[in-house]
């Protein structure tokens, strides 16, 4: 099993910044690519950013240029730096781990709330 625990959420003013962290523990050798998803009230969960084991990244168009995903494989930690935050970024942010080659299960964190307002 793998456990994912997010931290770093909270309230921030429009235009502000936050850094989310996701600490992985357990059988972390089962983890492949990692992702940040978010879900706003009344909306479907959406993929925000992804990063491969080797560090290749992809972003949703709505956050490109404002958010940066990174991972520290030695510390088993995933990060999301969010700059120039907008009200539409308000959501619960979830850490997600894809299975590494040879494994099948994926994993979710419990989520952390990010609220952006004036």
C-alpha positions in Angstrom: 0.0 0.0 0.0 0.9 3.6 -0.5 -0.3 6.6 1.6 -0.4 10.1 0.2 -0.8 13.1 2.6 -1.2 16.6 1.2 -0.4 19.8 3.1 -0.1 23.5 2.4 -3.6 24.5 1.5 -5.4 27.4 2.9 -6.8 30.8 2.1 -4.9 33.3 -0.1 -5.7 36.6 -1.7 -6.1 37.0 -5.4 -2.7 37.2 -7.0 -1.0 35.4 -4.1 0.9 32.2 -4.0 0.8 28.8 -2.2 2.9 25.7 -2.2 1.2 22.3 -1.8 3.2 19.3 -0.7 2.3 15.6 -0.9 4.3 13.2 1.2 4.2 9.5 0.1 4.9 6.7 2.4 4.6 2.9 2.4 5.5 0.9 -0.7 6.7 4.0 -2.6 8.5 1.8 -5.2 5.0 1.2 -6.7 4.7 4.9 -7.6 5.2 6.0 -11.2 4.0 9.4 -12.5 2.4 11.7 -10.1 -0.4 14.2 -10.6 -2.3 17.0 -9.0 -6.0 17.1 -9.5 -8.6 19.6 -8.2 -12.3 19.7 -7.7 -14.3 22.8 -7.3 -17.9 22.7 -5.8 -20.3 21.4 -8.3 -17.7 20.5 -10.9 -15.9 17.4 -12.0 -12.4 16.6 -10.7 -9.9 17.8 -13.2 -6.2 17.1 -13.9 -4.1 20.2 -13.1 -0.5 19.0 -13.6 1.5 15.8 -14.1 5.1 14.8 -13.6 6.9 11.6 -14.7 9.5 9.8 -12.6 12.1 11.5 -14.8 10.7 14.9 -14.3 8.8 15.6 -17.5 5.8 17.8 -16.8 2.4 18.6 -18.3 -0.1 21.3 -17.3 -3.7 22.1 -17.9 -4.0 25.2 -20.0 -5.7 27.1 -17.3 -2.7 26.9 -15.0 0.2 26.9 -17.5 2.7 29.5 -16.7 1.3 30.0 -13.1 1.7 26.6 -11.5 4.9 24.5 -11.3 4.9 20.8 -10.4 8.0 19.1 -9.1 9.0 16.0 -7.2 11.8 15.0 -4.9 12.1 11.2 -5.4 14.7 10.9 -2.6 12.1 12.4 -0.1 9.1 10.8 -1.8 7.4 14.2 -2.0 5.4 15.9 -4.7 5.0 19.7 -4.8 2.8 22.2 -6.6 3.8 25.9 -6.5 0.9 28.1 -7.4 1.5 31.7 -8.3 -0.9 34.5 -9.4 -3.8 32.6 -7.9 -7.3 33.4 -9.2 -10.7 32.8 -7.6 -11.3 30.1 -10.2 -8.4 28.2 -8.7 -10.5 27.7 -5.5 -10.9 23.9 -5.1 -9.9 20.9 -3.1 -6.5 19.8 -4.5 -5.7 16.1 -4.6 -2.4 14.3 -5.0 -2.5 11.2 -7.1 0.0 8.5 -8.0 0.0 6.4 -11.1 1.3 2.9 -10.7 4.9 2.2 -11.7 5.5 -0.3 -14.4 4.4 -3.8 -13.3 1.9 -2.5 -10.7 -1.8 -1.8 -11.2 -3.1 0.2 -8.3 -3.2 4.0 -8.2 -3.4 6.1 -5.1 -5.2 9.3 -3.9 -4.5 11.6 -1.1 -7.3 13.0 1.1 -7.2 16.4 -0.5 -6.4 19.9 0.8 -8.6 23.0 0.4 -7.3 26.0 -1.5 -9.5 29.2 -1.3 -8.7 32.3 -3.3 -10.6 35.5 -2.7 -10.2 39.2 -2.1 
